[in-house]
Amino acid sequence: MDLTVSGVALVPYAADDWSLDDIRLCGLLRESVSITSRVPCAVVEVAGRGWRLNSARMEAQPAQVGEDVFAALRGEVEAGTGPWDQAGKRLIASYFDWVERIVEADRIEIEEKLAPYQGLFSYRDFRFSAPRPLPRAHLLAPADPGKPAGREDFIRVDMAFFPGRGRIVALTSSRELTPRKNAERRARLTGAGIELHALETAGSDDALFAAIVGAEPFWTGDALPCSPLRPAVLA
């Protein structure tokens, strides 16, 4: 089964295990794919803008979220970690705090960019352009790239980021693996072109988050900000 279509990849996440039977193809266009899935599954435009905080609609409704959509989204992302994954929860909290600090530091530049829209948008709306962490993500890293992908070709990582422009960044922990199994996993992931960082040494390292996002500020990739709390588009 080939789960990559014109640079679009399917990434099951927020689950320790899953099956190919959990994912059903609903529609296919030249550059996109529509699916239904029993587990959370991101449809990622890897070579384009990747997967951002506003790439998918929030599960909550406006009345449930209130005014602090960013905090509610942070809660949704944290809920995708395992119940005992304190390191993952700390990483997500540190990352969301870092995103807040970036837009505050760049406020003047962002407001200049938004000036033609005469107050329609706030500079803080660009927080949602930051890459979205996918906890417990299952990434395609085939042992034999020449064969159709099967379930065994996906490797679970603690956290994955898709910052766009073809990059995939994963954070992994070696606590539950033997040195041999950890080396095998690292070889598969790096062989698939995935950039790796150790979760144990991540902490609240702003330099790590900057490396994940890349050289350009995350807010420059979108012409206008977009919230994840938006109505579904009816066909």
Backbone bond lengths (Angstrom), bond angles and torsions (degrees), N, CA, C in turn:
res aa  C-N    CA-C-N  psi(-1)  N-CA   C-N-CA  omega(-1)  CA-C   N-CA-C  phi
1 M - - - 1.476 - - 1.520 109.52 -
2 D 1.310 117.37 125.12 1.463 122.08 -179.22 1.517 108.60 -96.34
3 L 1.341 116.79 115.01 1.462 121.34 -177.92 1.515 112.44 -102.46
4 T 1.316 118.55 20.10 1.455 122.08 176.27 1.528 108.91 -123.59
5 V 1.327 117.22 122.25 1.458 121.94 -177.51 1.515 108.11 -127.40
6 S 1.340 117.36 109.82 1.463 122.39 176.35 1.526 112.27 49.14
7 G 1.327 116.70 47.39 1.450 120.13 178.41 1.509 114.65 82.90
8 V 1.328 118.23 4.50 1.462 122.44 177.32 1.525 108.48 -101.55
9 A 1.329 116.55 125.02 1.462 121.05 -178.92 1.517 110.40 -117.78
10 L 1.313 116.50 145.94 1.454 122.47 175.02 1.521 108.65 -97.94
11 V 1.327 116.80 128.87 1.461 120.94 -174.98 1.529 109.01 -128.31
12 P 1.323 118.21 97.94 1.469 119.33 171.85 1.530 109.47 -64.08
13 Y 1.334 116.47 143.70 1.460 119.32 -178.12 1.522 109.34 -154.05
14 A 1.349 115.44 175.84 1.475 122.28 -179.37 1.522 111.64 56.41
15 A 1.330 116.14 32.13 1.461 121.48 179.58 1.523 108.57 -150.87
16 D 1.324 115.57 141.61 1.460 118.80 177.70 1.516 111.48 -77.76
17 D 1.310 116.48 -29.11 1.464 119.91 179.63 1.520 108.85 -147.54
18 W 1.316 115.65 162.21 1.452 121.77 -178.96 1.531 107.64 -164.60
19 S 1.299 115.86 172.56 1.463 121.74 -179.68 1.514 109.33 -133.20
20 L 1.320 115.75 152.55 1.468 119.26 174.91 1.524 111.17 -60.87
21 D 1.331 116.68 -25.23 1.464 119.92 177.82 1.524 112.00 -69.66
22 D 1.352 117.42 -14.99 1.457 121.37 178.87 1.525 112.32 -73.66
23 I 1.335 116.99 -17.63 1.467 121.19 -173.44 1.522 109.68 -112.21
24 R 1.308 115.58 129.63 1.466 120.60 -179.65 1.525 109.27 -125.58
25 L 1.316 116.05 128.94 1.460 121.69 178.57 1.521 109.64 -77.29
26 C 1.339 115.73 126.53 1.465 120.97 -179.74 1.525 112.41 -104.26
27 G 1.334 116.53 -35.55 1.456 120.21 -177.49 1.509 110.76 -158.82
28 L 1.315 116.37 153.04 1.456 120.57 -176.62 1.521 109.38 -141.35
29 L 1.336 115.18 123.00 1.454 122.04 173.21 1.514 108.47 -115.27
30 R 1.321 118.04 177.05 1.455 120.82 -175.65 1.522 111.97 -60.69
31 E 1.332 117.05 -37.18 1.458 119.82 -175.29 1.526 113.15 -124.01
32 S 1.328 117.67 16.19 1.460 118.77 179.59 1.519 109.78 -153.48
33 V 1.327 114.82 163.51 1.448 121.40 179.64 1.517 108.42 -139.53
34 S 1.331 117.26 141.76 1.450 122.99 178.51 1.522 108.51 -114.68
35 I 1.344 116.05 130.90 1.462 119.83 -175.39 1.521 110.82 -135.19
36 T 1.321 115.64 163.95 1.453 123.15 160.98 1.517 106.36 -120.49
37 S 1.320 116.57 146.39 1.463 119.62 -175.06 1.518 110.10 -147.84
38 R 1.326 115.89 144.23 1.462 121.19 177.45 1.521 111.77 -81.10
39 V 1.311 117.63 -15.56 1.460 122.42 174.82 1.524 107.33 -119.86
40 P 1.342 118.52 155.74 1.464 118.87 176.22 1.529 110.46 -55.63
41 C 1.308 116.72 134.56 1.463 121.01 -176.30 1.522 109.08 -146.33
42 A 1.319 116.20 117.81 1.457 121.47 179.03 1.517 109.94 -86.75
43 V 1.322 116.33 136.47 1.462 122.62 173.67 1.524 105.68 -102.03
44 V 1.322 116.29 100.65 1.459 122.46 -166.13 1.519 111.83 -103.57
45 E 1.324 115.65 127.34 1.464 121.91 171.89 1.533 106.93 -85.87
46 V 1.315 115.62 84.53 1.458 121.47 -169.49 1.523 111.72 -59.46
47 A 1.318 117.27 -46.70 1.460 120.96 -174.80 1.528 112.62 -80.49
48 G 1.323 117.99 -10.17 1.457 121.52 -179.98 1.515 111.38 -99.27
49 R 1.332 117.15 -120.54 1.461 121.14 -176.97 1.521 112.83 -86.56
50 G 1.319 117.43 -0.34 1.448 120.25 176.33 1.520 112.22 74.60
51 W 1.335 115.66 -139.22 1.465 121.06 -178.99 1.519 107.75 -129.08
52 R 1.326 115.91 113.19 1.455 122.49 -172.93 1.524 110.67 -109.23
53 L 1.317 115.97 171.02 1.457 120.34 177.83 1.522 111.80 -61.82
54 N 1.318 117.56 -21.47 1.463 121.05 178.31 1.525 113.03 -106.88
55 S 1.340 117.18 15.09 1.465 119.29 -177.99 1.524 112.89 -74.74
56 A 1.317 117.65 -21.10 1.462 121.32 179.41 1.520 109.12 -134.35
57 R 1.315 116.44 148.60 1.461 120.34 177.11 1.523 110.85 -67.43
58 M 1.295 116.39 144.20 1.460 121.18 174.71 1.521 110.43 -68.31
59 E 1.317 115.31 151.84 1.462 120.00 177.95 1.528 111.49 -72.94
60 A 1.335 116.39 -31.87 1.460 120.94 -176.83 1.526 111.14 -73.53
61 Q 1.328 114.81 157.87 1.455 121.83 175.44 1.529 109.60 -95.70
62 P 1.352 118.05 157.38 1.470 120.12 -177.68 1.523 114.17 -52.40
63 A 1.333 117.55 -40.48 1.459 120.44 -178.72 1.524 111.76 -65.10
64 Q 1.339 117.08 -30.25 1.462 121.01 -179.96 1.523 111.26 -77.20
65 V 1.298 116.98 -33.55 1.460 122.04 -174.29 1.520 112.05 -81.12
66 G 1.343 116.49 -39.77 1.449 119.73 -174.64 1.520 110.59 76.11
67 E 1.316 116.80 -147.42 1.456 120.63 -175.11 1.526 113.53 -84.36
68 D 1.331 118.09 -26.07 1.465 120.16 -174.07 1.524 110.58 -93.57
69 V 1.314 115.86 75.62 1.459 121.57 -179.53 1.530 110.61 -65.10
70 F 1.322 116.83 -36.56 1.462 121.14 -177.40 1.535 110.82 -62.91
71 A 1.318 117.03 -43.58 1.464 120.99 178.43 1.519 110.90 -66.19
72 A 1.335 117.09 -38.39 1.457 120.21 178.76 1.526 111.14 -65.44
73 L 1.322 115.77 -39.48 1.457 119.35 178.35 1.524 110.67 -66.27
74 R 1.316 116.96 -39.79 1.460 120.97 175.67 1.530 110.51 -56.81
75 G 1.328 116.22 -41.34 1.462 119.78 177.09 1.513 112.31 -63.61
76 E 1.335 117.78 -39.14 1.469 121.05 177.86 1.521 110.89 -62.66
77 V 1.329 116.51 -43.86 1.464 120.02 -179.01 1.531 110.06 -66.17
78 E 1.323 117.53 -44.05 1.456 120.83 179.24 1.523 111.49 -61.14
79 A 1.322 117.42 -34.17 1.458 121.39 -179.34 1.522 112.11 -65.24
80 G 1.324 117.07 -18.62 1.453 120.59 179.66 1.521 113.99 -79.20
81 T 1.329 117.25 -11.55 1.462 120.25 177.23 1.519 109.10 -77.41
82 G 1.324 116.37 164.45 1.453 119.94 174.94 1.514 110.73 -66.00
83 P 1.338 118.65 155.51 1.462 121.21 -175.83 1.521 113.89 -62.17
84 W 1.339 118.30 -23.70 1.460 121.31 -179.28 1.529 112.20 -110.65
85 D 1.332 116.40 13.07 1.465 119.94 -177.15 1.519 110.09 -87.48
86 Q 1.312 116.58 76.30 1.457 120.57 -179.18 1.528 111.74 -68.60
87 A 1.327 117.08 -34.88 1.467 119.87 178.37 1.524 110.63 -63.17
88 G 1.327 117.16 -41.34 1.457 120.37 178.07 1.513 112.59 -65.73
89 K 1.333 116.74 -40.29 1.463 120.43 178.95 1.530 110.54 -65.20
90 R 1.338 116.94 -40.60 1.465 119.82 178.26 1.519 111.07 -64.60
91 L 1.337 116.19 -38.58 1.461 119.64 179.38 1.521 111.04 -63.52
92 I 1.328 117.24 -43.78 1.462 121.12 -179.86 1.523 110.60 -64.29
93 A 1.335 117.20 -42.46 1.467 120.37 178.31 1.524 110.62 -61.13
94 S 1.341 116.43 -43.69 1.465 120.33 179.56 1.523 110.97 -65.34
95 Y 1.327 116.38 -38.00 1.471 120.22 -178.90 1.527 111.01 -66.55
96 F 1.318 118.10 -45.31 1.465 120.47 179.43 1.524 110.78 -64.46
97 D 1.332 116.90 -37.01 1.468 119.65 175.78 1.534 110.46 -63.63
98 W 1.331 116.25 -39.39 1.466 120.73 179.02 1.521 110.98 -64.34
99 V 1.333 117.25 -42.44 1.467 120.93 178.20 1.528 109.86 -59.21
100 E 1.330 116.62 -42.90 1.466 120.68 177.48 1.529 110.82 -58.34
101 R 1.328 116.43 -44.98 1.468 120.14 -177.28 1.520 111.69 -67.30
102 I 1.319 117.25 -34.02 1.472 120.36 -179.75 1.528 110.73 -64.44
103 V 1.325 117.42 -47.50 1.470 118.58 -178.07 1.525 110.65 -68.61
104 E 1.334 118.05 -30.43 1.462 119.73 176.12 1.530 110.52 -68.76
105 A 1.334 116.04 -41.89 1.466 119.90 179.96 1.524 111.58 -66.14
106 D 1.344 116.49 -32.28 1.469 121.38 -177.48 1.526 112.59 -99.72
107 R 1.304 116.86 15.99 1.464 121.00 -172.72 1.519 113.00 -54.10
108 I 1.314 118.17 -46.23 1.468 120.51 -176.60 1.526 110.69 -60.90
109 E 1.332 116.73 -46.65 1.472 120.15 179.63 1.521 111.38 -62.84
110 I 1.331 116.70 -41.90 1.459 119.94 -178.60 1.526 110.64 -66.57
111 E 1.334 117.25 -41.39 1.468 119.51 179.91 1.519 111.48 -66.38
112 E 1.312 117.78 -33.29 1.464 120.20 174.63 1.534 110.37 -64.28
113 K 1.317 115.84 -38.77 1.467 120.21 178.10 1.526 111.37 -64.73
114 L 1.336 116.68 -35.20 1.458 121.67 -176.68 1.526 113.37 -91.34
115 A 1.314 117.88 -4.52 1.469 121.53 -175.49 1.531 113.76 -53.48
116 P 1.354 120.20 -40.42 1.472 119.13 -179.03 1.526 113.70 -61.80
117 Y 1.328 118.85 -15.95 1.463 121.08 -175.42 1.526 112.12 -96.45
118 Q 1.332 116.94 5.90 1.458 124.47 167.11 1.533 113.28 49.84
119 G 1.317 116.42 50.57 1.461 120.71 174.03 1.511 115.48 85.76
120 L 1.332 117.94 3.30 1.466 120.06 179.47 1.524 111.17 -64.13
121 F 1.335 116.16 -33.31 1.456 121.50 179.74 1.527 109.73 -120.38
122 S 1.334 114.89 154.09 1.461 121.44 171.95 1.525 108.68 -101.14
123 Y 1.332 116.52 150.14 1.463 119.41 177.36 1.522 111.02 -59.34
124 R 1.341 117.35 -28.76 1.457 121.16 -178.44 1.525 112.40 -71.94
125 D 1.339 117.08 -15.43 1.464 119.92 177.13 1.519 111.51 -64.02
126 F 1.331 117.12 -22.58 1.460 120.24 -179.35 1.532 112.59 -75.82
127 R 1.322 118.11 -4.07 1.466 119.62 172.97 1.528 110.86 -58.10
128 F 1.312 116.75 -32.02 1.456 121.11 -175.60 1.524 113.37 -77.14
129 S 1.337 116.77 -2.42 1.468 120.36 175.29 1.525 111.78 -86.43
130 A 1.325 117.89 -5.16 1.465 120.80 179.45 1.523 110.51 -71.37
131 P 1.331 118.21 147.82 1.463 120.39 176.31 1.525 111.39 -55.29
132 R 1.302 116.29 141.53 1.467 121.01 -179.15 1.526 110.80 -93.93
133 P 1.328 117.95 127.46 1.468 119.70 175.47 1.534 109.96 -69.03
134 L 1.330 116.43 137.04 1.460 121.91 174.76 1.527 108.17 -112.69
135 P 1.334 118.32 99.14 1.457 119.70 179.76 1.526 111.50 -72.85
136 R 1.323 115.01 149.01 1.466 122.37 -179.81 1.527 110.43 50.33
137 A 1.327 115.20 51.17 1.465 121.32 -178.82 1.523 110.41 -86.54
138 H 1.318 115.66 146.86 1.467 122.30 178.36 1.529 107.52 -112.94
139 L 1.340 115.44 111.49 1.456 121.99 -172.47 1.519 111.13 -104.54
140 L 1.325 114.70 140.63 1.459 120.25 178.93 1.526 109.12 -73.04
141 A 1.330 115.55 116.00 1.468 122.68 178.23 1.521 107.42 -143.12
142 P 1.337 117.18 75.19 1.470 120.65 -170.61 1.521 113.37 -66.13
143 A 1.325 115.06 142.64 1.459 120.54 174.16 1.525 110.06 -68.86
144 D 1.335 116.40 -33.67 1.461 121.90 177.76 1.532 107.86 -129.44
145 P 1.345 118.10 96.32 1.464 120.51 -177.02 1.525 113.72 -61.40
146 G 1.317 117.85 -15.20 1.461 120.32 -178.49 1.507 113.91 -80.36
147 K 1.340 117.98 -7.65 1.453 121.37 -177.69 1.523 110.67 -108.36
148 P 1.349 117.15 155.34 1.468 119.45 175.73 1.531 110.39 -58.03
149 A 1.327 116.69 144.13 1.460 120.84 -175.82 1.522 111.17 -73.13
150 G 1.320 115.47 137.99 1.455 122.50 173.34 1.514 109.43 -122.59
151 R 1.312 115.75 177.54 1.471 119.96 -178.38 1.528 111.34 -57.78
152 E 1.327 117.17 -35.04 1.463 120.81 -178.05 1.524 113.00 -68.68
153 D 1.319 117.60 -10.95 1.460 121.49 -179.10 1.530 112.71 -88.62
154 F 1.318 117.19 -0.58 1.454 121.54 178.53 1.531 109.76 -102.01
155 I 1.320 115.67 138.07 1.458 121.61 -179.76 1.523 109.07 -119.34
156 R 1.318 115.78 131.44 1.456 121.49 179.58 1.522 110.02 -79.41
157 V 1.333 116.27 132.90 1.463 122.29 173.95 1.522 107.80 -122.12
158 D 1.331 116.58 160.58 1.456 119.82 -178.07 1.524 111.92 -70.73
159 M 1.325 116.73 -36.62 1.463 121.23 -178.04 1.524 109.10 -153.50
160 A 1.314 116.10 136.36 1.467 119.75 177.20 1.518 109.76 -128.11
161 F 1.324 115.07 145.59 1.468 122.63 175.58 1.523 108.19 -127.56
162 F 1.323 115.64 141.40 1.465 122.25 174.68 1.530 107.69 -122.53
163 P 1.335 117.62 85.27 1.468 120.04 -175.63 1.525 114.37 -76.26
164 G 1.333 117.75 -1.57 1.462 120.61 179.18 1.517 112.47 98.07
165 R 1.328 114.43 177.23 1.462 122.24 179.41 1.532 111.83 56.73
166 G 1.341 116.73 32.57 1.456 121.91 173.43 1.516 115.44 85.62
167 R 1.336 118.51 0.10 1.462 120.50 -176.13 1.528 111.62 -91.32
168 I 1.333 114.83 141.76 1.456 122.88 172.11 1.515 107.19 -129.36
169 V 1.329 116.39 127.54 1.463 121.38 -179.30 1.525 107.86 -121.22
170 A 1.331 116.86 132.71 1.459 121.39 -179.40 1.517 110.46 -128.42
171 L 1.327 115.40 144.00 1.457 121.98 172.70 1.520 107.87 -112.71
172 T 1.307 116.58 132.48 1.457 121.29 -177.26 1.519 110.28 -130.84
173 S 1.319 115.46 155.29 1.456 122.73 174.06 1.522 108.65 -116.32
174 S 1.319 116.48 140.91 1.471 120.99 -179.63 1.520 112.29 -99.95
175 R 1.337 117.90 7.41 1.464 120.80 -172.97 1.520 112.83 -63.86
176 E 1.336 118.23 -34.34 1.454 120.74 -174.34 1.526 112.90 -98.55
177 L 1.329 117.78 6.31 1.462 121.00 -177.43 1.519 110.83 -120.84
178 T 1.321 115.24 150.98 1.453 119.54 171.18 1.524 108.54 -72.29
179 P 1.345 118.72 158.81 1.468 119.73 177.65 1.516 112.81 -54.06
180 R 1.315 117.60 -36.86 1.466 120.20 -179.58 1.529 110.78 -67.62
181 K 1.345 116.69 -46.58 1.461 119.75 -179.85 1.526 111.13 -64.65
182 N 1.319 116.75 -36.70 1.460 120.26 178.74 1.522 110.62 -65.91
183 A 1.333 116.74 -40.88 1.468 120.30 178.30 1.526 110.98 -64.47
184 E 1.325 116.52 -39.30 1.465 120.44 178.77 1.520 110.60 -64.86
185 R 1.332 115.90 -42.43 1.469 119.21 178.57 1.519 111.30 -63.28
186 R 1.318 117.42 -44.84 1.457 121.56 179.86 1.528 110.54 -61.25
187 A 1.322 116.89 -40.67 1.465 120.35 -179.54 1.528 111.00 -64.36
188 R 1.336 117.01 -41.23 1.458 120.36 178.88 1.525 110.77 -64.85
189 L 1.320 116.69 -45.28 1.464 120.46 -176.55 1.528 111.54 -68.00
190 T 1.313 117.22 -46.91 1.465 119.06 179.36 1.517 110.98 -67.03
191 G 1.340 116.71 -31.91 1.460 120.06 176.03 1.514 112.87 -64.39
192 A 1.335 116.02 -25.29 1.466 121.18 177.33 1.526 111.89 -89.08
193 G 1.344 116.69 6.29 1.458 120.39 177.66 1.509 114.28 82.48
194 I 1.332 117.34 19.98 1.460 121.71 -177.72 1.528 109.29 -94.56
195 E 1.330 116.02 129.38 1.462 122.35 179.15 1.524 109.35 -80.40
196 L 1.331 117.80 128.24 1.462 121.78 -173.34 1.523 112.46 -111.53
197 H 1.335 115.02 144.47 1.464 123.15 171.08 1.520 107.71 -137.24
198 A 1.319 117.31 148.70 1.460 122.19 179.80 1.521 110.07 -83.24
199 L 1.326 116.54 127.65 1.456 120.68 -178.87 1.526 111.17 -63.87
200 E 1.317 117.05 -34.70 1.466 120.00 -176.69 1.522 112.58 -62.72
201 T 1.309 117.75 -29.28 1.465 120.90 -177.08 1.526 112.52 -101.79
202 A 1.338 117.13 5.23 1.467 119.99 -176.19 1.524 111.47 -72.47
203 G 1.340 116.86 -52.33 1.460 120.27 179.78 1.514 111.60 55.26
204 S 1.310 116.25 -133.70 1.471 121.32 177.26 1.519 108.96 -116.02
205 D 1.299 115.95 42.88 1.455 122.41 -173.13 1.522 110.46 -75.13
206 D 1.338 117.00 107.01 1.458 120.83 178.28 1.519 111.67 -61.16
207 A 1.339 116.51 -31.08 1.461 119.72 179.48 1.526 110.53 -64.52
208 L 1.332 116.95 -35.59 1.463 120.12 177.25 1.520 110.53 -64.19
209 F 1.334 117.44 -46.64 1.462 120.39 -179.54 1.531 111.02 -62.73
210 A 1.317 116.64 -39.16 1.461 119.98 177.61 1.521 110.57 -64.28
211 A 1.334 116.88 -37.74 1.468 120.39 178.72 1.526 110.80 -68.20
212 I 1.323 116.91 -36.50 1.467 120.36 178.50 1.525 110.50 -64.37
213 V 1.324 116.96 -45.85 1.464 121.14 -177.01 1.519 111.21 -69.18
214 G 1.337 117.40 -40.57 1.452 120.91 -178.91 1.517 111.83 107.93
215 A 1.308 114.94 -175.87 1.468 120.73 -172.09 1.524 112.78 -67.26
216 E 1.335 118.11 -36.18 1.462 121.02 -177.45 1.529 110.40 -87.67
217 P 1.334 118.19 139.30 1.466 119.98 175.13 1.524 110.68 -56.40
218 F 1.324 116.88 141.14 1.464 120.32 -174.45 1.521 112.47 -60.97
219 W 1.331 117.88 -26.27 1.456 119.69 -175.96 1.524 113.15 -78.47
220 T 1.316 118.35 -10.75 1.462 120.28 -179.20 1.521 112.59 -78.83
221 G 1.319 117.29 -16.29 1.465 119.75 -175.89 1.511 114.52 -76.68
222 D 1.332 117.49 -18.75 1.461 121.77 -179.45 1.520 110.18 -109.49
223 A 1.325 115.72 132.84 1.463 119.21 178.68 1.525 110.61 -65.75
224 L 1.341 116.30 -38.77 1.460 122.22 179.25 1.522 108.52 -134.95
225 P 1.327 117.46 150.71 1.460 119.40 178.00 1.521 111.21 -73.68
226 C 1.320 115.84 156.34 1.461 121.05 -179.16 1.522 108.29 -145.72
227 S 1.318 117.24 131.93 1.450 122.06 -179.85 1.527 110.31 -87.26
228 P 1.339 117.99 148.60 1.468 119.71 174.45 1.531 111.95 -75.83
229 L 1.323 117.15 -11.19 1.460 121.64 -179.74 1.518 108.11 -93.68
230 R 1.300 115.71 83.48 1.453 120.34 -175.94 1.532 108.77 -142.73
231 P 1.323 117.79 155.18 1.466 119.50 -177.08 1.509 111.66 -70.99
232 A 1.322 114.64 151.45 1.469 120.21 176.16 1.527 108.47 -67.00
233 V 1.319 116.07 146.46 1.468 121.45 177.45 1.524 108.07 -85.87
234 L 1.305 115.50 122.45 1.469 119.19 -178.68 1.515 110.32 -81.79
235 A 1.316 115.43 138.79 1.467 120.27 179.38 1.518 109.77 -73.88
